[in-house]
Amino acid sequence: MPRYEYRCRTCGATFELSRPMAESSAPADCPAGHDDTVKLLSTVAVGGTTTAPAPKAGGGGGGGGCCGGGCCG
């Protein structure tokens, strides 16, 4: 279930809630009981490593390069 971060406009506290995506825009009360909160825009961190083959030097002979077959010159 996704986690959403909220900030209370009354006391300034930030907190997270796990809730279904369908309820992401529903009002959320802060842990101190205030109801004037706003959902914060979160960034998503994606980890992982991929390895792509290095481009072949030289050009010619099949695809790649800046013009689809070699260097533009």
SVG drawing of the C-alpha trace seen along z (x, -y; Angstrom):
<svg xmlns="http://www.w3.org/2000/svg" viewBox="-11 -27 47 32">
<polyline fill="none" stroke="black" stroke-width="0.4" points="0.0,0.0 1.5,-3.4 2.6,-5.8 1.7,-9.5 3.3,-12.4 1.2,-15.2 1.9,-18.4 -0.3,-20.0 -0.9,-23.7 -1.8,-24.3 1.2,-22.8 3.7,-22.3 4.1,-18.5 4.8,-16.2 3.5,-12.6 3.0,-9.7 -0.1,-7.5 -0.4,-4.2 -3.6,-4.2 -5.0,-3.0 -4.4,-5.2 -8.2,-5.8 -8.0,-7.5 -4.8,-9.6 -6.7,-12.8 -9.0,-12.2 -8.5,-14.5 -6.1,-13.3 -6.0,-14.4 -2.6,-15.1 -1.5,-12.9 -2.1,-15.9 -5.8,-16.0 -5.7,-19.0 -7.7,-18.7 -6.0,-21.4 -3.5,-19.3 -2.1,-19.3 -0.7,-16.3 3.0,-16.9 4.4,-16.2 6.7,-13.3 9.6,-12.2 10.0,-8.6 13.5,-7.0 14.1,-4.1 17.1,-2.0 18.9,0.5 21.7,0.8 21.5,1.6 24.3,2.2 24.0,1.4 26.5,2.5 28.9,-0.3 28.4,-1.7 30.8,-0.4 33.5,-2.7 33.6,-3.6 30.1,-3.6 28.8,-1.9 27.2,1.5 24.0,1.4 22.1,-1.1 23.2,-3.3 25.2,-6.4 23.8,-9.9 22.4,-9.3 21.3,-5.7 24.5,-4.3 27.5,-6.4 28.6,-9.9 27.2,-12.9 30.0,-14.9"/>
</svg>
